[in-house]
């Protein structure tokens, strides 16, 4: 009986051990109140077609830990994150690049996107009670100068919103901003994570 108990312990420990920061996890399992508007699970995106068959968002555990810190900070102010896109299979990256072969906005799948590593997230801020999104000057996936952090010909309110969003993502969550897109943030440690083609179902 003791030997059986020992064998159970030895085989069960790996299952209970904490996963590595590069492992994909479902975001809502760790942040239940985060809002989702997964555009590529609908036709409301620049490809005008539904690319994902599920409305579940995955990211690397390390990235989710950063988002947890951001969501905790926003929650105290009556706000919430809303995610447009997280992990993206590499096969989808090839399709997107075929439609828009501009590496400023869609990473070349030959080298891979940080989305393919689960270490990039597209998102915004919304009112936690109403779900109303903050005015950021452009919609998600607006491919033009107006979407860049460096673009300043915007209203004072929009500039204030972008600055607050960037500050909480960088200073609280530890993310890095991508200048061309106000909605895109990278989890720096994830740059070395493996490229994945895990198909979400």
C-alpha positions in Angstrom: 0.0 0.0 0.0 2.8 2.4 0.8 4.5 1.6 -2.5 1.2 2.4 -4.3 0.9 5.7 -2.5 4.5 6.6 -3.3 4.0 5.9 -7.0 0.8 8.0 -7.0 2.7 10.9 -5.5 5.6 10.6 -7.9 3.3 10.6 -11.0 1.0 13.3 -9.7 3.6 15.9 -8.8 4.3 17.0 -12.4 0.6 17.5 -13.0 0.2 19.8 -10.0 3.4 21.7 -10.7 3.2 25.3 -11.9 3.4 25.7 -15.6 6.1 27.7 -17.3 5.5 31.3 -18.3 5.6 30.3 -22.0 2.7 27.9 -21.7 -0.6 29.0 -23.3 -3.4 29.5 -20.9 -7.0 30.6 -21.3 -7.1 34.3 -20.2 -10.5 34.2 -18.6 -9.5 31.3 -16.3 -7.2 33.7 -14.5 -9.0 37.0 -15.2 -12.7 36.1 -15.2 -13.9 39.7 -15.5 -11.8 40.7 -18.5 -14.0 41.6 -21.5 -13.5 40.0 -24.9 -14.3 41.3 -28.4 -12.3 38.8 -30.4 -12.5 40.4 -33.8 -10.9 37.4 -35.7 -13.6 35.1 -34.3 -16.1 37.3 -36.4 -16.0 38.9 -39.8 -15.6 42.3 -38.2 -11.9 42.6 -39.0 -9.7 43.8 -41.9 -9.9 40.4 -43.6 -13.7 40.5 -43.6 -13.8 36.8 -42.8 -14.0 34.7 -39.6 -10.6 33.3 -38.9 -11.1 31.6 -35.6 -13.8 29.0 -34.8 -13.8 29.8 -31.1 -14.4 32.8 -28.9 -11.7 31.8 -26.4 -8.6 33.9 -25.9 -5.2 32.3 -25.0 -2.0 34.0 -24.1 1.3 32.8 -22.5 1.1 32.6 -18.7 3.7 35.3 -18.3 1.6 37.7 -20.4 -1.5 36.9 -18.5 0.3 37.6 -15.2 1.0 41.1 -16.5 -2.6 41.6 -17.6 -3.8 40.5 -14.1 -1.8 43.4 -12.6 -3.3 45.8 -15.1 -6.8 44.6 -14.6 -6.4 44.8 -10.8 -5.4 48.4 -11.2 -8.2 49.3 -13.6 -10.8 47.5 -11.5 -10.2 49.9 -8.6 -11.1 52.8 -11.0 -14.3 51.1 -12.3 -12.6 50.2 -15.6 -11.7 46.9 -17.4 -9.5 45.6 -20.2 -11.2 44.4 -23.4 -9.1 42.1 -25.6 -9.4 42.1 -29.4 -6.7 39.4 -30.0 -4.2 37.3 -28.1 -2.5 34.1 -29.2 -2.8 33.6 -33.0 -1.9 30.4 -34.8 0.9 30.7 -37.3 -1.3 29.4 -40.1 -3.6 32.3 -39.5 -0.6 34.6 -39.7 0.2 33.4 -43.2 -3.4 34.1 -44.3 -3.4 37.6 -42.8 0.0 38.4 -44.4 -1.3 37.2 -47.8 -4.1 39.7 -47.5 -2.0 42.5 -46.1 1.7 42.0 -46.8 2.8 45.0 -44.8 5.1 44.1 -41.9 4.3 47.3 -40.1 0.8 46.1 -39.4 1.0 42.3 -40.0 4.2 40.5 -39.0 5.9 38.4 -41.7 5.0 34.8 -40.9 8.4 33.6 -42.1 9.9 35.1 -38.9 6.6 34.9 -37.0 4.6 37.3 -34.9 4.7 37.7 -31.2 1.0 36.8 -31.4 2.2 33.4 -32.6 4.2 33.1 -29.4 1.4 34.1 -27.1 3.3 37.1 -26.1 1.4 39.9 -27.8 -2.1 41.2 -27.0 -4.4 43.7 -28.8 -6.7 45.4 -26.4 -8.3 48.6 -25.0 -9.9 50.1 -21.9 -13.7 50.0 -21.3 -16.0 51.2 -18.5 -16.5 48.1 -16.3 -20.2 48.7 -15.7 -21.4 49.6 -19.3 -18.7 48.1 -21.5 -18.3 51.4 -23.3 -14.9 51.6 -24.9 -12.7 54.6 -24.4 -12.2 56.9 -27.4 -8.7 56.1 -28.7 -9.0 58.1 -31.9 -9.3 55.1 -34.3 -10.8 51.7 -34.3 -8.8 48.5 -33.7 -6.9 47.5 -36.9 -6.9 51.0 -38.4 -3.8 50.9 -40.6 -2.7 54.4 -40.8 -0.6 57.1 -39.1 -3.5 58.1 -36.8 -3.2 54.8 -34.9 0.5 55.4 -33.9 1.5 56.5 -30.4 3.6 59.2 -32.0 0.7 60.8 -33.8 -0.5 63.8 -31.9 -3.0 65.5 -34.2 -5.8 64.2 -32.0 -8.1 65.7 -29.4 -6.8 66.3 -25.9 -9.1 63.6 -24.6 -7.9 61.0 -27.0 -4.3 61.8 -26.2 -5.0 61.6 -22.5 -6.8 58.3 -22.9 -3.9 56.8 -24.9 -1.3 58.1 -22.4 -3.2 56.6 -19.5 -3.6 53.3 -21.3 0.1 53.2 -22.2 1.2 54.1 -18.7 -0.8 51.3 -17.0 0.2 48.7 -19.6 3.9 49.6 -19.4 4.4 50.7 -15.7 1.9 48.3 -14.1 1.8 45.3 -16.5 5.4 45.4 -17.7 4.4 45.4 -21.3 6.2 47.2 -24.2 4.1 49.4 -26.5 4.3 49.0 -30.3 4.4 52.5 -31.8 2.4 51.9 -35.0 -0.6 50.6 -33.1 -2.1 52.0 -29.9 -3.8 48.7 -29.1 -0.8 46.4 -29.5 1.4 45.5 -26.5 4.2 42.9 -26.2 5.3 40.9 -23.2 9.1 41.4 -23.5 10.2 38.1 -22.1 8.0 36.4 -24.7 10.2 37.3 -27.6 12.2 34.1 -27.1 9.1 31.9 -26.7 8.6 29.2 -29.4 6.4 29.9 -32.5 3.2 27.9 -32.2 0.5 26.7 -34.5 -1.9 25.4 -31.8 -5.3 25.4 -33.4 -8.0 26.8 -31.1 -11.3 24.8 -30.9 
